[in-house]
Structures are given as C-alpha cells and as structure tokens.
Amino acid sequence: MKLFFAKPTRVKVSIVLAALLATLSVFSYAPATAAPEQHGQQRGLGTSATNLAGTMSVGYTLLGNKYRGDAGLGTCLRTFSGSATVQAGDCTPGPGEYTSMRTWQAVDQGSGYVLLQNKYRADAGLGNCLRTFSGNDTVQVGDCAPGPGEYTSMRLWKAVDQGSGYVLLQNKYRGDAGLGTCLRTLGGSDTMQIGDCAAQGTPTDLTSMRLWDDDAFATGWPVRPVTGQKRALVMATHWSDATPADPAAVQQATLGNSYPSLRTYLQEVSDGALDLTGDMLTGIDLGPRPTGCDSTAIRNSARTAALAHGVDPDTYDYLFVDISRQSVCPWEGLASQPGNWILSNGVGYKTWMWTHEFGHNLGFSHSDTLKACPATGNVTQVNSSCTVSGGDDPTDTMGGGGMHLYPVDYRQFAGWIPDSQVLKVTSSGSYQLGVLGGNGTQEYRVARGDGSYLSLEYRRATPPYDDYVSTDPLANGVIIRIVTSGSTVHNRLVDATPATSTTDDAPLAAGRVLADEVADAAVTVCTVDAQGADLRIAVGSTTPPSC
C-alpha cells in the first residue's frame, strides 16, 4: 500500500459538478437522531467498478405447463418452423420436428427479469425471445431487441416461485401497463396467451393453467459477483477549520492487515474470494467547510484534490473518503448501492461503518425484522398479525449487527458461495444444514409465492468477527429470514422467539416450529451441534414431519 502525504499548506479545491454516469439509490447508516436515509447519484470510477448484471443463464431446458400435464395433454411450450407462433404441445418431437423447438433458456437481465430464448429459433438465426404485444393478449417469439414503437419490457419475464417445482411467468410490459401479466394455457386448445395471474377456480379457469416447471430457473440464483483483487483509494480529508483525523486509524479500519479492518473482514467472509488492497492519500484540505451536505459536491471535491496530488481515482475500483465531522450531514456513512464509493462522516476509524457501507456497495439493502408474530406452545406463526421493525438483526451488519459477518444470502449474491451449496426445498422431508462458512449445504430456501423466500442459515462461533459464546442463542439455532433478491438483496429477520423483547434469541431453537402461512410451509429444528442442524421441513403444509 502506498501512502500519499499532502503538503502542509492548504489546498484550495474548486467544486466541479462532473457529468454523472448513472443514477443509483444511495443508502446511509444514520445515528439515532439522524434523518431518514439519503438518496442520490453515483459517479463511475472506471470499468473495473461496472455494475454487473446477474448471471442466471442456466442452459436450455423444456418448459412444461402443470394444467396440461394434469390433463394428460402435451405440456411443453414450443415454437414452429416458418412462423412466430408459440403453443403448448408434445414434448417429444414429431416427424420433421426438433427437440430444440421445445427448449428454452432464461438469460438474466437484472432486477429479477429474464429473457426466455428458444434454441430452435436461435439455431436458425431467427428472433428467439418470447414476447408480448400492445393492445392484445398475444404471445409470440420474435426479436430480442425492440423495434420501432416497441419496448424491451415486452420481452422481460419474471419467474415467481410458487413452490413444489412451479413458477408463475410474469411479463414486465404488461405489469407496467396494469394488465394481466401471467403466461397461461387454456382448456380445450393449444393456444398460449398472457392474462390474469389470479384464477377464478372454475373447471375452465384454474391456477394450474398459469404454473410452469421451474427447471429453467431452479439454479442460477441472482448474483452480482465481486471477487478477486480489488483496489480502493482511501482519502483522509478535513475542512480548513478542522484538525485532521488520525490517518493511521482510518488506514487500519479499511486496508489494515490485522483485526479489525474491512480488508480482513472481507477476506474471512468471502473465504478468500475477495481481497481489498489499495493506497491512502492523507492530509487533504478540502477548503472551507460547506454550509450544507451535498454528497456529490464532497466526492467531486475529493476527486479534484486527489488529481491535484497526482492520484487518479479512476484507476481504482473504489473511492473511500473520510471527512471532518459535518453536523448537517444526517448520516455516519453514505454509499452507493450497488456501487463503488463510500463517504465517512468523521467516523473512518470505525470498522463496522465500513463493513456496513461496503455492504451497500455490494448491493445489500438495510435489513429489518418481522416481530410479534403469534405463538402457541412451541409454534410461531408467520402471518399478517406480525409487525415489521428495523435495525435489530444482531447477525447482520446491514441492520444492527455491528461487525458480524454477512449472512449467507449476501455471500451467495456476491459470488462467494456456489449455487450447489444453496438449495431450494420443493418437498417435505429431512434436511441437514451445514455450519455457515464450513462444509455442506450453506442455505436452504423455501419459496413464498410472492417472489420472496425463506432463507435458513446456521452459525457457530468463528472469531474474531462472529465472536459468539458457546451458549449464545444466535449460534445454537437456525436463523430464518425472508429474502427478496434481484439487482439488490433485502433481508427481513424472522423473530422465531417472539415471547421475549429481544432479537438476541431470534433463531429457531431445537424443538420449536416456525409455520409460514404465506409459503404454506413449516420448519422445525430437531438438533444442532458443531457439524450442523438437523431439520424437518414441510412444503404444502404448516405441519412439519416429526423428528
């Protein structure tokens, strides 16, 4: 790491409002008396910091309809030679036909949407994307790029997991227009249409007409990988009227090689998949203290100062700037989500602030907690009677967890855990959950039917960051969260022990049951030990199998 020292004389820096490359949400960790979180814009810092879309392309597979299967009819979504028609038909090709007419792949486009591309059409050099139209319920296959008067959203689909191996396929264009969004079949014909997702429950209009095999979406969870060697420019700055902070403390909290630091935290939580190095620029006088709190102006001022000292921030993956305490700024730290810059409001010596704000850079939102759920005996029920509060997940640095290591779903999203260790539960049975950061299955996910899922995680003490004592409930039960993910991730801790006022005992302990009415699923913990947790999970029922 290089240390760049500024001359002791004051450097006057003019504030230049540079052209902004992208508009992204900006999140802050606020002190107790602060205003709500801020929103703003991000300036790009070079190609290595590009916001990566997910990589959910999982190859070609058949896409079958549940209603057609139940009726003993051809179940597969298929194309034809010489026309753009799509219909439901036999999965086995007839004379002069091809299996590829029935195979599709989901290619992630970010924000939870995919293109559904047909292999036969792609092989023939034809438009291969499943698409909708304006003004009618027609569904066809056509060009993936929109033509004049068309929209990309006509080709964007979201797979909403319904459990038991099926998804709804919802179209973005139709949703934006306030129309029925679901791909559906009809009784008595092979016709394919787009229509309402809610069925009437009559013999001619069933939910199963909208249900499709999840094979194309069963693996390849949304991911925004951040791995390898990344470099940050850390700047210790001050206003002209302020005494500069100790740069050594800021350097240790960010790029330090010993505990605690953001660098060692990332090395541990990523299991060595991510290493953050870089350089530090110290003694930077940003000029007169501003009267307001313009985060864009502060970043531009810091960038201009760095260039004046011969250091180009665009050659780094991240820009971290610690400023003198500015009381009008209603945040301790501020960061782009996802993105590549962090501002510290005079607290650059606090490692937890950097782990929290870097989480935003990785795409993690502030977490909250589902509390006060009804409980009877050993069963906690997740339903509309529960309440939501924020900032009290003791295991998540994005919501009150200090320097505790990122939860399992964050690690998967960042590309640090392979999909093979993150498994979807589609049937009732016995499941063995490994210790987070160790061997075995790292996470089980249970679909809730609304696009979210239950996430099951099991931790043990792994000092120095996960510094639990042996009797801590946080390391002796299964942590359950409701997670939504796409281009970002949001966690909601489920307090599985609602009788107490604290969330320090939120995990599901051995002998207790959590029944989720939205998911129509339930989890019970049979035993836990140093090797993992023995679970029973029910899908399609709120009564789990017996231990």
Buried (B, 14 or more C-beta within 10 A) or exposed (E): BEEBEBEEEEBEBEBEEEEEEEEBBBBBBBEEEBEEBBEBBBBBBBEBBEBBBBBBBBEBBBBBBBBBBEBEBBBBBBBBEEEBBBBBBBBEBEEEBBBBBBBBBBBBBBBBBBBBBBBBBBEBEBBBBBBBBEEEBBBBBBBBEBEEEBBBBBBBBBBBBBBBBBBBBBBBBBBEBEBBBBBBBBBEEBBBBBBEBEBEEEEEBBBBBBBBBBBBBBBBBBBBBBEEEBBBBBBBBBBEEBEBBEBBBBBBBBBBEEBBBBBBBBBBBBEEBBBBEBBBBBBBBBBEBBEEBBBBBBBBBBBBBBEEBEBEBBEBBBBBBBBBBBEEBBBBBBBBBBBBBBBBBBBBBBBBBBBBBBBBBBBBBBBBBBBBBEBEEEBBBBEEEBEEBEBBBBBBBBBBBBBBBBBBBBBBBBBBBEBEBBBBBBEBEEBEBBBBBBEEBBBBBBBBBEBBBBBBBBBBEBEEBBEBEEEBBBBBBBBBBBBBBBBBBBBBBBBBBBEEEEBBBBBBBBEBBBBBBBBBBBBBBBEBEEBBBBBBBBBEEBEBBEE
